[in-house]
Amino acid sequence: MAPSTYPDNNGKEPTKTNGILPVNNYDRQSIVHVYNLITKDPTRKFTTEALALAVGINRNKLHYGFKQVYGTTIHALQIALRMKKAQTLLATTQQPLKTIATTVGYSNSSDFGYAFKKRFGLTPTAYRKQASTTYMESNDHEAA
């Protein structure tokens, strides 16, 4: 007897549930591996195609499975991690904005500024000023 083509579904082709294909164990492990790759190096520009090829699953399966498992898209996770790193750099260093933009994966500081403001409602400069004031106030309270 030949091995089942779909071992996670008793040999039957998986069916969509509410329009979503089920994620089998192999796919889930692949998706977790992709998540780990992205979080390990959030400033690296990964494409879904390259990630799917790296872990050995179909691009669409990765795209929809990632959203199913993590509740967000690969692209949205990458942006969130980059913006988090930018927040940290703005609050803790005096690096020029252009350097921070490059560090978090933006080749153009204007694009970085636009993306930062869209996400946080403040320009990077305004955020830095606010973070600096908050930091100074918290240190004043600790010294008292």
TATACOR-V997743 format. One record per residue. N is the residue number from 1. RES is the residue in one letter. SS is DSSP state (2 for helix, 1 for strand, 0 for the rest). PSI is psi in degrees with one decimal (NA if undefined). OMEGA is omega in whole degrees, 0 to 359 (999 if undefined). Layout:
# TATACOR-V997743
n=[N & N]
res=[RES & RES]
ss=[SS & SS]
psi=[PSI & PSI]
omega=[OMEGA & OMEGA]
This chain:
# TATACOR-V997743
n=[1 & 2 & 3 & 4 & 5 & 6 & 7 & 8 & 9 & 10 & 11 & 12 & 13 & 14 & 15 & 16 & 17 & 18 & 19 & 20 & 21 & 22 & 23 & 24 & 25 & 26 & 27 & 28 & 29 & 30 & 31 & 32 & 33 & 34 & 35 & 36 & 37 & 38 & 39 & 40 & 41 & 42 & 43 & 44 & 45 & 46 & 47 & 48 & 49 & 50 & 51 & 52 & 53 & 54 & 55 & 56 & 57 & 58 & 59 & 60 & 61 & 62 & 63 & 64 & 65 & 66 & 67 & 68 & 69 & 70 & 71 & 72 & 73 & 74 & 75 & 76 & 77 & 78 & 79 & 80 & 81 & 82 & 83 & 84 & 85 & 86 & 87 & 88 & 89 & 90 & 91 & 92 & 93 & 94 & 95 & 96 & 97 & 98 & 99 & 100 & 101 & 102 & 103 & 104 & 105 & 106 & 107 & 108 & 109 & 110 & 111 & 112 & 113 & 114 & 115 & 116 & 117 & 118 & 119 & 120 & 121 & 122 & 123 & 124 & 125 & 126 & 127 & 128 & 129 & 130 & 131 & 132 & 133 & 134 & 135 & 136 & 137 & 138 & 139 & 140 & 141 & 142 & 143 & 144]
res=[M & A & P & S & T & Y & P & D & N & N & G & K & E & P & T & K & T & N & G & I & L & P & V & N & N & Y & D & R & Q & S & I & V & H & V & Y & N & L & I & T & K & D & P & T & R & K & F & T & T & E & A & L & A & L & A & V & G & I & N & R & N & K & L & H & Y & G & F & K & Q & V & Y & G & T & T & I & H & A & L & Q & I & A & L & R & M & K & K & A & Q & T & L & L & A & T & T & Q & Q & P & L & K & T & I & A & T & T & V & G & Y & S & N & S & S & D & F & G & Y & A & F & K & K & R & F & G & L & T & P & T & A & Y & R & K & Q & A & S & T & T & Y & M & E & S & N & D & H & E & A & A]
ss=[0 & 0 & 0 & 0 & 0 & 0 & 2 & 2 & 2 & 0 & 0 & 0 & 0 & 0 & 0 & 0 & 1 & 0 & 0 & 1 & 0 & 0 & 0 & 0 & 2 & 2 & 2 & 2 & 2 & 2 & 2 & 2 & 2 & 2 & 2 & 2 & 2 & 2 & 2 & 2 & 0 & 0 & 0 & 0 & 0 & 0 & 0 & 2 & 2 & 2 & 2 & 2 & 2 & 2 & 2 & 0 & 0 & 0 & 2 & 2 & 2 & 2 & 2 & 2 & 2 & 2 & 2 & 2 & 2 & 2 & 0 & 0 & 0 & 2 & 2 & 2 & 2 & 2 & 2 & 2 & 2 & 2 & 2 & 2 & 2 & 2 & 2 & 2 & 2 & 2 & 2 & 2 & 0 & 0 & 0 & 0 & 2 & 2 & 2 & 2 & 2 & 2 & 2 & 0 & 0 & 0 & 0 & 0 & 2 & 2 & 2 & 2 & 2 & 2 & 2 & 2 & 2 & 2 & 2 & 2 & 0 & 0 & 0 & 2 & 2 & 2 & 2 & 2 & 2 & 2 & 2 & 2 & 2 & 2 & 2 & 2 & 2 & 2 & 2 & 2 & 2 & 2 & 2 & 0]
psi=[129.5 & 147.8 & 148.7 & 139.1 & -30.8 & 77.7 & -27.1 & -5.0 & 38.3 & 37.3 & -5.1 & 148.7 & 134.6 & 146.0 & 152.7 & 140.1 & 116.4 & 37.8 & 5.3 & 128.8 & 139.7 & 149.8 & 117.0 & 176.2 & -42.3 & -45.9 & -43.1 & -44.1 & -40.2 & -41.8 & -41.3 & -39.4 & -42.0 & -44.8 & -44.6 & -39.2 & -44.6 & -45.3 & -26.0 & -35.0 & 73.8 & -19.0 & -10.4 & 137.4 & 101.6 & 140.3 & 154.4 & -37.7 & -46.1 & -39.9 & -42.3 & -42.7 & -40.5 & -33.9 & -4.6 & 32.4 & 163.4 & 143.0 & -45.8 & -38.9 & -41.2 & -47.9 & -54.2 & -35.7 & -39.4 & -45.7 & -38.9 & -43.4 & -43.1 & -8.8 & 13.2 & 166.1 & 164.1 & -46.5 & -44.3 & -38.7 & -44.3 & -45.6 & -43.6 & -43.5 & -39.0 & -42.5 & -35.6 & -43.4 & -40.4 & -43.3 & -47.4 & -45.9 & -40.3 & -38.1 & -25.6 & -4.7 & 168.9 & 23.1 & 143.0 & 151.0 & -37.6 & -40.1 & -43.8 & -42.8 & -46.3 & -42.3 & -38.1 & 11.1 & 13.9 & 130.1 & -15.1 & 124.5 & -25.7 & -43.3 & -40.5 & -48.4 & -42.1 & -47.6 & -39.6 & -47.4 & -39.3 & -39.1 & -41.9 & -8.2 & 5.0 & 149.9 & 160.3 & -38.6 & -44.5 & -40.2 & -44.9 & -44.2 & -45.2 & -44.3 & -38.5 & -44.0 & -44.8 & -41.7 & -44.1 & -40.3 & -40.2 & -34.1 & -33.4 & -39.8 & -36.0 & -33.7 & -25.4 & NA]
omega=[181 & 178 & 181 & 177 & 182 & 186 & 181 & 183 & 179 & 176 & 181 & 177 & 179 & 177 & 180 & 174 & 184 & 178 & 183 & 175 & 179 & 179 & 179 & 184 & 180 & 179 & 180 & 178 & 178 & 180 & 176 & 178 & 178 & 178 & 180 & 177 & 182 & 183 & 178 & 182 & 187 & 181 & 178 & 181 & 177 & 169 & 178 & 180 & 181 & 179 & 179 & 179 & 182 & 183 & 173 & 173 & 181 & 181 & 181 & 178 & 178 & 183 & 183 & 178 & 178 & 179 & 180 & 184 & 187 & 178 & 179 & 178 & 177 & 181 & 180 & 177 & 179 & 180 & 180 & 180 & 178 & 181 & 177 & 178 & 178 & 177 & 181 & 180 & 179 & 183 & 189 & 180 & 174 & 178 & 176 & 181 & 180 & 179 & 179 & 179 & 180 & 181 & 183 & 170 & 177 & 180 & 182 & 182 & 176 & 177 & 178 & 181 & 178 & 181 & 180 & 181 & 178 & 183 & 189 & 179 & 178 & 172 & 177 & 179 & 179 & 178 & 180 & 180 & 179 & 180 & 179 & 179 & 179 & 180 & 181 & 179 & 180 & 177 & 177 & 180 & 179 & 182 & 184 & 999]
